Amino acid sequence: MDRRRYMDANQALAFFEAMQDGEYSGEESFLTDEELDYQDGLDPAEDHDNEEDTSPPTQARQESSDFSAVEGPSTSTAAPQPSTSAAAPQPSTSAAAPQPSTSAAAPQQLPGIGRLQSRSRGRAPSRSRSGSLRGRQSPESTRSRSRSPQPAAPTPSWNSESQPDIPPVPKRFIPTRKPGHQLSPTSTYTPLDLFKLFVSDSAATTLCNNTNTNAAKNIASGKKYSWKNFTVEEFFKYLGLTFFFALVRLTNIRDYWRTNTIFSQQFPHSVMARDRYQVISWNIHMSDPDEDVHNDRKRGTPAYDRLFRLKPLLDDIKHACRAFYHPRQNLSVDERMVATKAHTGMTQYMKAKPTKWGFKLFVLADSSIGYTLDFAVYTGKSVFASGVGLAYDSVMSLMNKSSLGSGYNVYVDNFYTSPKLFMDLYSMNFGACGTYRDNRRGCPRTTTNAMTKKDPRGTIRWIRDGPLVFVKWMDTREVSVCSTIHPAFSGNTVQRRVRTQDGGWDTKSIPCPTPVTEYNKHMGGVDLSDQLIQYYSVHHKTMRWYRTLFYHFLDIAATNSYLLHKEVCAEKQQQPMTHRDFLEELTAQLCGVTVAVPPTQQQSDHVPVPTSDQTDTSKKASYGRRQCVNCKQTRQVKQATPWKCKACDVALCLIPDRNCFEAWHL
């Protein structure tokens, strides 16, 4: 790679680092759900989520004083009244004199205080200093309140596809950099050049030093194997063999060094000995082993870092993923499973995934090509920074406005979708769309004009709440989608096979909501990335959990390198290599060889043999000589020769001055 190419890569890194300074979160711009419920007059004790009221007593007292200020002064602050018992209340003059306040009287009169009224239902009425029961009101006061009730809030209703929907104004797409690769358009990049953008020489040097330290520590503890210094050149050869094993699959690593069988592989032992490869695999280490000891002492405290053994390479990979590619407008966030059954606190089980046991990664990917932009390794249950939950924090940590820009659209599944997340993303100038769960807090639960199970296929219902639109669509089953980007319905249709009355099948066009169409188009970014990784994954069984993730980092680096190769070729209007050809070329360059090798010389029956079968050595050169066919055809002379071709049975000259045997077989 020339000097200019390295300068271009360094400039891309420097520009990306300059954008990391400012971060913005729109979370503080919105009230919490409990504050919204308080304004709407809902009681958390009677909410659909069965959440307990955890407000402190001081807050309840403050609400009680606010309620008294609205109702009017109580009997303790009004004009002195003669003390009476509860059985003989004083005549009421509701229009002239204020009456004592109560939480039980006319609960429907004042909007916005339903929570306070519900809290006071189970309390015993307290007595005032005059001895009367607080909360008592005269019958006339009660009658006067019942004559003028406040109007009830209108009940939201589901709309059909025939009713027009007005979506919010689209966010202006303003990326911080031009979408696409951030490499020099005039430079030529080999597969090895692209791979070293993610696994650089400096990262390899750090890893080799830590590996040497770890091997010395293991040998000092009693391990019985020989070790020599692990160099950067040998590290890349080790990676080359690892990718070779991904392209040529065998059951056991040791099988690649088998000899004297028809299944023998000639290439691995020419690069590295079997025992050397295995001892490197046993000792490869990303972090400093001495620092690991200090981190392990913090186990059980908030200062303990579960990902410490991954951090040097983990940080470099994540930084490079964002630095050398800027995404297009549509993004997707989803989980990715890295298979393992290691007994760690981070191992997860997800029954809906093809890989059910393993490490769970939250991945942000470009929906157009499947490029992995960023990812976070799930480390187990912890205290969430926002206080909202894991799904909220996962998306907000990946959507970095300072590095991305504004106007991006992110697509998620029902694990992440919530009105609070979508509204906070909207405040950051990010659109969001995703399927949602009906029992998620903030989602509509009204049954007015709602969809039923008996509705025909293609039925659409929707409700808009500001920028949020909730859409339900009947396909083979009910589909629920929420969006801050799209209108509820734009006239789109999809083709579905339906059974006819005579028992056959026919294709029918049914209406489809716009959020559903766009969700199916752009949600597969992470799935596309997983698909590319699984084709030629270097993942294999290891005895250390962090080495499993080390191999996955190699998969991410190789896959993103291939996608950058396709982007560069598309810009230059060149035909890119296939995925396998790219990895084959990368493997050869890592090992310091070429993919093409000289053809092996095949055994042939075209060999010179004597023309006669004389056993007497004195007669072999003179007896049984025949005329050379090549001399007769090319020189028109008769030349006797004692040699012939064994396969052709043709006499040919074979002397130092004339090689008719070679000329004949060309």
C-alpha positions in Angstrom: 0.0 0.0 0.0 1.5 3.3 -0.9 1.9 6.3 1.4 -1.1 8.1 0.1 -3.4 5.3 0.9 -2.3 5.2 4.5 -2.8 9.0 4.6 -6.3 8.6 3.3 -7.1 6.0 6.0 -5.6 8.2 8.7 -7.6 11.2 7.5 -10.8 9.1 7.7 -9.9 8.1 11.2 -9.1 11.6 12.3 -12.3 13.0 10.8 -14.4 10.3 12.5 -12.7 11.0 15.9 -13.4 14.7 15.6 -17.2 14.0 15.5 -17.2 12.0 18.8 -17.0 15.0 21.1 -20.6 16.2 21.3 -23.4 13.9 22.2 -27.1 14.7 22.5 -30.0 12.9 24.0 -33.7 14.0 23.7 -34.7 11.9 26.7 -34.9 14.9 29.0 -37.3 16.7 26.6 -40.3 14.5 27.5 -42.2 13.9 30.7 -42.1 10.4 32.2 -45.0 8.0 31.8 -46.1 8.6 35.4 -46.2 12.4 34.9 -48.2 11.9 31.7 -50.6 9.7 33.6 -50.9 12.3 36.3 -51.9 15.0 33.8 -54.4 12.6 32.2 -56.0 11.8 35.5 -55.0 8.1 35.5 -54.3 6.1 38.7 -51.1 4.0 38.5 -52.7 1.6 41.0 -55.4 0.8 38.5 -53.2 1.0 35.4 -53.2 -1.9 32.9 -49.6 -2.8 33.8 -50.5 -3.3 37.5 -47.7 -1.0 38.6 -47.5 0.0 42.2 -47.5 3.7 43.3 -44.0 4.4 44.6 -44.3 8.2 45.0 -42.9 9.4 48.4 -45.3 10.7 51.1 -44.1 14.2 50.5 -45.4 14.1 46.9 -48.8 12.9 48.2 -48.9 15.8 50.6 -48.0 18.2 47.9 -50.8 16.8 45.7 -53.2 17.1 48.5 -52.4 20.7 49.1 -52.8 21.4 45.4 -56.2 19.8 45.4 -57.3 21.9 48.4 -56.2 25.0 46.6 -58.4 24.1 43.7 -61.4 23.1 45.7 -61.3 26.1 48.1 -60.3 26.8 51.7 -61.1 24.1 54.3 -63.0 24.6 57.5 -59.8 25.0 59.4 -58.9 28.2 57.4 -62.4 29.5 56.8 -64.4 31.8 59.1 -65.0 30.3 62.6 -67.9 28.0 62.7 -69.7 26.5 65.7 -68.6 23.0 66.5 -71.1 20.4 65.4 -71.2 16.7 65.2 -71.3 14.6 62.1 -75.0 13.8 62.7 -76.1 17.4 62.6 -74.2 19.3 59.8 -74.7 23.0 59.4 -76.9 24.3 56.7 -74.9 24.9 53.6 -74.6 28.2 51.7 -72.5 26.9 48.9 -72.7 30.2 47.0 -71.7 32.4 49.9 -69.4 30.5 52.1 -66.7 28.0 51.3 -67.1 24.4 52.4 -64.6 21.9 53.6 -62.7 20.0 51.0 -62.9 16.3 50.6 -61.3 13.7 48.3 -64.5 11.6 48.2 -66.9 14.3 47.2 -67.7 14.7 43.5 -64.6 12.8 42.1 -65.6 13.6 38.5 -65.6 17.4 38.9 -61.9 18.3 38.5 -59.9 16.8 35.7 -56.3 15.8 36.3 -56.7 14.7 40.0 -58.0 11.2 39.5 -54.8 9.8 41.0 -55.2 11.8 44.2 -58.9 10.7 44.5 -58.0 7.0 44.1 -55.3 7.2 46.7 -57.7 8.7 49.2 -60.5 6.1 48.7 -59.0 3.6 51.2 -58.2 6.2 53.9 -60.2 6.8 57.0 -61.5 10.4 57.1 -59.5 12.6 59.5 -61.0 14.9 62.0 -60.4 18.6 62.1 -59.5 20.6 65.2 -63.2 21.5 65.7 -64.1 17.8 65.9 -66.0 17.5 62.6 -65.2 14.9 60.1 -63.0 16.2 57.3 -64.3 15.4 54.0 -68.0 16.0 54.9 -70.0 18.3 52.7 -73.6 19.5 52.9 -76.2 17.9 50.6 -76.8 21.2 48.9 -73.1 21.5 48.0 -73.2 18.0 46.6 -76.3 18.8 44.6 -74.8 22.0 43.2 -71.7 20.1 42.0 -73.7 17.4 40.3 -75.6 19.9 38.2 -72.5 20.9 36.2 -70.2 17.9 35.5 -67.1 18.4 33.5 -67.2 17.0 29.9 -65.5 13.6 29.6 -62.5 13.2 27.3 -63.3 11.8 23.9 -62.6 8.1 23.5 -60.1 7.3 20.7 -61.3 5.2 17.9 -59.6 2.9 15.4 -59.7 4.3 11.8 -60.0 2.3 8.6 -57.9 2.5 5.5 -60.6 4.6 3.8 -59.9 7.5 6.3 -57.0 9.7 5.3 -53.9 10.0 7.5 -51.6 13.0 7.7 -48.1 11.9 8.6 -45.5 14.2 10.3 -43.2 16.2 8.1 -40.3 14.0 7.1 -37.0 14.7 8.8 -34.4 16.2 6.6 -31.6 13.7 5.9 -28.3 15.5 6.9 -25.5 12.9 7.4 -22.2 14.1 8.9 -20.3 12.5 6.0 -21.2 11.4 2.5 -22.9 8.0 2.7 -20.7 5.1 1.5 -17.1 4.1 1.9 -14.7 6.7 3.3 -11.6 5.5 1.3 -9.7 7.2 -1.4 -11.4 6.7 -4.8 -8.1 6.8 -6.7 -6.3 4.2 -4.7 -6.3 0.4 -5.3 -7.1 -1.8 -2.3 -6.3 -5.4 -2.0 -8.2 -7.7 0.3 -5.4 -7.6 2.8 -5.3 -3.8 2.7 -9.1 -3.7 3.5 -8.7 -6.3 6.2 -5.9 -4.4 7.9 -8.2 -1.4 8.3 -10.0 -3.4 10.9 -7.1 -5.5 12.3 -4.2 -3.1 12.0 -0.5 -3.8 12.5 -0.6 -1.9 15.8 -3.5 -4.0 17.1 -1.6 -7.1 16.0 1.5 -5.9 17.9 -0.5 -5.5 21.0 -2.1 -8.9 20.7 1.2 -10.6 20.1 2.8 -9.0 23.2 -0.2 -10.1 25.3 0.0 -13.6 23.8 3.7 -13.9 24.6 3.0 -12.7 28.2 0.1 -15.2 28.6 2.2 -18.1 27.2 5.1 -17.3 29.7 2.6 -17.2 32.5 1.1 -20.6 31.5 4.5 -22.2 31.2 5.5 -20.9 34.6 2.3 -22.5 36.0 3.3 -25.9 34.7 2.1 -26.2 31.1 4.2 -28.7 29.2 4.8 -27.3 25.7 7.5 -25.4 23.9 7.1 -21.7 23.0 8.9 -19.2 20.9 8.3 -15.5 20.5 5.0 -14.8 18.6 5.6 -12.2 15.9 3.2 -10.0 13.9 4.1 -11.8 10.6 3.4 -15.2 12.3 0.1 -13.7 13.6 -1.2 -12.9 10.2 -0.2 -16.4 8.9 -2.1 -17.8 11.8 -5.2 -15.8 10.7 -4.6 -17.0 7.1 -4.8 -20.6 8.2 -7.9 -19.8 10.3 -9.6 -18.5 7.2 -8.4 -21.5 5.2 -10.1 -23.8 7.7 -13.4 -21.8 7.1 -13.2 -22.3 3.4 -12.1 -26.0 3.5 -14.2 -27.6 6.2 -12.9 -30.7 8.1 -14.2 -32.2 11.3 -11.1 -31.7 13.4 -8.3 -29.2 13.3 -5.7 -31.9 13.4 -7.1 -33.5 10.2 -5.6 -30.6 8.1 -2.1 -32.0 8.9 -2.9 -35.7 8.0 -0.5 -37.3 5.6 -0.4 -40.3 3.3 -4.2 -40.4 2.7 -6.4 -39.3 -0.2 -7.9 -36.7 2.2 -4.5 -35.1 3.0 -4.2 -31.3 2.7 -0.9 -30.1 1.3 -1.2 -26.3 2.1 -1.4 -26.1 6.0 1.9 -27.8 6.8 3.7 -25.6 4.3 2.6 -22.5 6.3 2.9 -23.6 9.9 3.4 -26.8 11.9 0.4 -28.4 13.5 1.7 -28.2 17.1 2.7 -24.5 16.6 -0.8 -23.6 15.4 -2.4 -25.4 18.3 -0.1 -23.9 20.9 -0.9 -20.4 19.5 -4.6 -21.1 19.8 -4.2 -22.2 23.4 -2.4 -18.9 24.4 -3.8 -16.2 22.1 -4.8 -13.3 24.4 -6.2 -9.9 23.6 -5.7 -8.1 27.0 -2.8 -7.8 29.2 -2.8 -10.8 31.6 -1.3 -8.7 34.4 -4.2 -6.2 34.1 -6.7 -9.1 34.1 -5.6 -10.0 37.6 -6.4 -6.5 38.8 -9.8 -6.5 37.1 -10.7 -9.9 38.5 -10.2 -8.6 42.0 -13.1 -6.2 41.4 -15.5 -9.0 40.7 -18.8 -8.3 42.4 -18.3 -4.6 42.4 -19.6 -1.9 39.9 -16.0 -1.3 38.8 -15.7 -4.9 37.4 -15.6 -5.0 33.6 -16.8 -8.3 32.2 -15.5 -7.5 28.7 -12.0 -6.5 29.9 -10.4 -9.4 28.1 -11.9 -8.2 24.8 -11.3 -4.5 25.1 -8.2 -3.8 23.1 -9.4 -5.5 19.9 -13.1 -4.8 20.6 -12.6 -1.1 20.7 -10.4 -1.1 17.6 -13.0 -3.1 15.6 -15.9 -0.9 16.7 -14.0 2.3 15.9 -13.0 1.0 12.4 -16.5 -0.1 11.6 -17.8 3.5 12.0 -14.7 5.3 10.6 -14.4 3.7 7.1 -18.0 3.6 6.2 -20.9 6.0 6.6 -24.4 4.4 6.4 -27.2 5.3 4.1 -30.6 6.6 5.5 -32.2 3.3 6.6 -30.7 1.4 9.5 -31.8 -1.7 11.5 -31.2 -2.8 15.1 -31.5 -6.5 16.0 -29.9 -9.2 18.1 -27.1 -11.5 16.9 -26.2 -14.8 18.6 -22.6 -16.1 18.7 -22.9 -19.8 19.5 -21.4 -21.0 22.8 -22.4 -23.0 25.8 -19.7 -21.6 28.1 -20.8 -21.2 31.7 -20.6 -17.5 32.0 -23.1 -14.9 33.3 -23.3 -13.5 29.7 -24.5 -16.7 28.0 -28.1 -16.4 26.8 -30.9 -18.7 25.5 -33.2 -17.4 22.8 -35.6 -20.0 21.5 -36.7 -18.0 18.5 -33.1 -17.8 17.0 -31.4 -20.5 14.9 -28.5 -20.3 17.3 -30.3 -20.7 20.6 -27.4 -20.7 23.1 -24.6 -18.1 23.0 -23.5 -14.5 23.5 -26.1 -11.9 22.5 -24.9 -8.9 20.6 -27.1 -5.8 19.9 -26.1 -4.9 16.3 -26.7 -1.7 14.3 -26.4 -2.4 10.5 -27.0 -0.6 7.2 -30.2 -2.0 5.7 -29.0 -1.6 2.1 -25.8 -3.9 2.2 -25.7 -5.4 5.7 -22.6 -3.6 6.8 -22.1 -3.9 10.6 -21.8 -0.3 11.9 -21.7 -0.9 15.6 -22.5 -3.6 18.2 -22.7 -4.1 21.9 -22.1 -7.3 23.8 -24.8 -8.1 26.3 -23.1 -8.7 29.7 -26.1 -9.7 31.8 -28.5 -8.0 34.1 -27.4 -4.6 35.3 -28.7 -1.2 36.3 -29.9 0.6 33.2 -28.5 4.1 32.8 -31.8 5.6 31.7 -33.9 3.7 34.2 -36.2 2.6 31.4 -34.9 -0.8 30.4 -32.5 -2.9 28.3 -34.3 -2.4 24.9 -34.4 1.4 25.3 -30.7 1.6 26.3 -29.5 -0.7 23.6 -31.0 1.4 20.8 -30.1 4.8 22.3 -26.5 3.7 22.8 -26.2 2.6 19.1 -27.9 5.7 17.6 -25.1 8.2 18.1 -26.2 11.5 16.6 -22.7 13.1 16.7 -21.3 10.5 14.4 -24.3 9.7 12.2 -26.1 13.0 11.7 -29.8 13.5 11.5 -32.7 12.3 9.5 -31.9 8.5 9.8 -34.7 5.9 9.9 -34.1 3.0 12.3 -36.2 -0.3 12.0 -36.6 -2.5 15.1 -38.6 -5.5 16.1 -41.2 -5.8 18.9 -38.5 -6.3 21.6 -37.4 -2.7 21.3 -40.5 -0.8 20.1 -42.1 1.5 22.7 -43.7 4.9 22.4 -41.1 6.5 24.7 -38.2 5.2 22.6 -39.8 6.3 19.4 -40.6 9.8 20.8 -37.1 10.2 22.1 -35.6 9.2 18.8 -38.0 11.6 17.1 -36.7 14.5 19.3 -33.2 13.6 18.1 -34.4 13.9 14.5 -34.4 10.1 14.0 -37.4 8.3 12.5 -38.3 4.9 13.8 -40.6 2.0 12.7 -41.1 -1.4 14.2 -43.6 -4.1 15.2 -45.0 -3.7 18.7 -46.6 -5.7 21.5 -50.1 -4.8 22.4 -49.4 -4.9 26.1 -46.5 -2.5 25.9 -47.1 0.7 28.0 -48.4 3.6 26.0 -49.8 1.6 23.1 -53.6 2.0 22.4 -56.0 -0.4 23.9 -59.3 1.0 22.8 -61.9 -1.4 21.5 -63.9 1.1 19.5 -63.9 0.0 15.9 -61.1 -2.4 16.7 -60.1 -5.3 14.5 -61.5 -8.8 15.3 -60.2 -12.2 14.4 -63.1 -12.7 12.0 -62.1 -9.7 9.8 -61.1 -10.6 6.3 -57.5 -10.6 5.1 -56.3 -7.1 4.2 -58.3 -5.3 6.9 -56.5 -2.2 8.3 -57.0 -0.2 11.5 -54.9 2.7 12.7 -54.7 5.4 15.3 -52.5 8.5 15.2 -51.1 10.1 18.4 -49.0 13.0 17.3 -46.0 11.7 15.3 -46.8 8.2 16.3 -49.1 6.0 14.2 -50.2 2.6 15.4 -51.3 0.3 12.6 -53.0 -3.1 12.7 -53.2 -5.3 9.6 -54.9 -8.7 9.1 -52.7 -11.1 7.1 -52.7 -14.7 8.0 -52.7 -13.3 11.5 -52.8 -9.8 13.1 -49.7 -7.7 12.5 -49.1 -4.6 14.7 -46.7 -1.9 13.6 -45.8 1.5 15.0 -44.0 4.3 13.1 -43.0 8.0 13.2 -42.0 8.0 9.5 -44.9 6.8 7.4 -48.6 7.4 6.9 -51.0 4.6 7.9 -51.9 3.7 4.3 -50.8 4.9 0.9 -52.6 2.5 -1.4 -49.9 -0.3 -1.4 -51.0 -3.9 -2.2 -49.4 -7.3 -1.8 -50.0 -10.6 -3.5 -51.4 -13.5 -1.5 -52.6 -16.9 -2.4 -56.1 -17.6 -1.4 -58.3 -20.7 -1.7 -61.2 -20.5 -4.1 -64.7 -21.9 -3.6 -63.9 -24.9 -5.8 -60.9 -25.9 -3.6 -58.2 -24.5 -5.8 -55.8 -21.6 -5.2 -55.7 -18.1 -6.7 -53.6 -15.0 -6.4 -55.3 -12.0 -4.9 -54.1 -8.4 -4.3 -54.9 -7.1 -0.8 -54.2 -3.7 0.7 -51.1 -3.4 2.9 -50.2 -0.5 5.3 -47.2 1.6 4.3 -45.3 0.9 7.6 -45.6 -2.9 7.0 -44.2 -2.6 3.4 -41.3 -0.4 4.5 -40.6 -2.5 7.5 -40.3 -5.7 5.4 -38.0 -3.8 3.0 -35.5 -2.3 5.5 -35.6 -4.5 8.6 -33.3 -7.2 7.2 -29.9 -5.4 7.6 -28.7 -7.4 10.6 -30.1 -10.6 9.1 -28.2 -9.9 5.8 -25.0 -9.3 7.8 -25.5 -12.6 9.8 -26.1 -14.4 6.5 -22.8 -13.2 5.0 -20.9 -14.1 8.2 -22.3 -17.6 8.4 -21.3 -18.6 4.8 -17.6 -18.8 5.7 -17.4 -18.3 9.5 -14.1 -19.0 11.3 -16.1 -19.9 14.5 -15.0 -23.2 16.1 -15.0 -24.6 19.6 -12.6 -23.2 22.1 -11.8 -23.6 25.8 -12.0 -19.9 26.6 -15.1 -17.8 26.2 -13.3 -14.7 25.0 -11.7 -16.6 22.2 -15.1 -17.4 20.8 -15.8 -13.6 20.5 -12.2 -13.1 19.1 -13.1 -15.4 16.2 -16.4 -13.5 15.7 -14.5 -10.2 15.5 -12.5 -11.8 12.7 -15.8 -12.6 11.0 -17.0 -9.0 11.3 -13.7 -7.7 10.0 -13.6 -10.0 6.9 -17.3 -9.4 6.1 -17.1 -5.6 6.3 -13.9 -5.7 4.3 -15.7 -7.6 1.5 -18.6 -5.1 1.6 -16.1 -2.2 1.3 -14.5 -4.0 -1.7 -17.9 -4.1 -3.4 -18.5 -0.4 -2.6 -15.1 0.6 -4.1 -15.7 -1.5 -7.2 -19.2 -0.1 -7.7 -17.8 3.4 -7.6 -15.1 2.5 -10.2 -17.7 0.6 -12.3 -15.6 -2.6 -11.9 -16.8 -6.2 -11.4 -16.2 -7.1 -7.8 -15.0 -10.5 -6.7 -17.4 -13.0 -5.3 -17.4 -13.5 -1.5 -15.5 -16.8 -1.7 -13.0 -15.4 -4.2 -12.4 -12.5 -1.9 -11.7 -14.7 1.1 -9.5 -17.0 -0.9 -7.4 -14.0 -2.0 -7.3 -12.7 1.6 -6.2 -16.1 2.9 -3.4 -16.3 0.3 -2.2 -12.8 1.1 -2.2 -13.4 4.8 -0.1 -16.5 4.3 2.3 -14.7 1.9 1.4 -16.9 -1.1 -0.7 -16.6 -4.2 -3.9 -18.4 -4.9 -2.7 -19.8 -8.3 0.0 -22.4 -8.0 2.1 -24.0 -10.9 0.5 -27.2 -12.2 2.0 -30.4 -11.0 3.7 -32.5 -13.6 1.5 -35.4 -14.5 2.9 -38.9 -15.2 2.8 -39.8 -18.9 3.5 -42.9 -21.0 5.3 -40.8 -23.7 8.8 -41.8 -22.7 11.7 -42.9 -24.9 12.5 -46.6 -24.9 14.9 -48.7 -27.1 13.6 -49.9 -30.5 15.0 -53.4 -30.0 14.8 -56.0 -27.2 18.5 -57.0 -27.5 19.9 -58.4 -24.3 23.5 -58.2 -25.5 24.8 -54.8 -24.5 27.2 -54.7 -27.4 24.4 -54.9 -29.9 21.8 -52.6 -28.3 23.1 -49.4 -30.1 23.5 -51.0 -33.6 20.9 -53.7 -34.0 17.2 -53.0 -34.5 17.6 -49.3 -35.5 14.6 -47.7 -37.3 14.2 -44.6 -39.4 13.2 -41.4 -37.5 9.8 -40.3 -38.5 10.4 -36.6 -37.5 13.5 -36.4 -39.7 11.8 -37.9 -42.6 8.8 -35.4 -42.3 10.7 -32.2 -41.5 14.2 -32.8 -43.1 13.3 -35.3 -45.8 16.2 -37.5 -44.8 16.5 -41.0 -43.7 18.0 -41.1 -40.2 18.3 -44.3 -38.2 17.8 -44.1 -34.5 17.7 -46.8 -31.7 15.0 -44.8 -29.7 11.2 -44.7 -30.0 8.2 -43.4 -28.0 6.7 -46.0 -25.8 3.1 -44.7 -26.2 3.3 -43.7 -29.8 5.6 -46.6 -31.0 7.3 -44.1 -33.3 11.1 -44.0 -33.9 12.5 -40.7 -32.9 16.0 -39.3 -32.7 17.3 -38.5 -29.2 20.9 -37.2 -29.4 22.6 -34.1 -28.0 22.5 -32.3 -31.4 19.0 -33.2 -32.3 15.9 -34.0 -30.1 13.2 -35.2 -32.4 11.4 -36.8 -29.4 10.6 -33.3 -27.9 9.8 -31.8 -31.3 7.4 -34.6 -32.1 5.4 -34.2 -28.9 5.0 -30.4 -29.0 
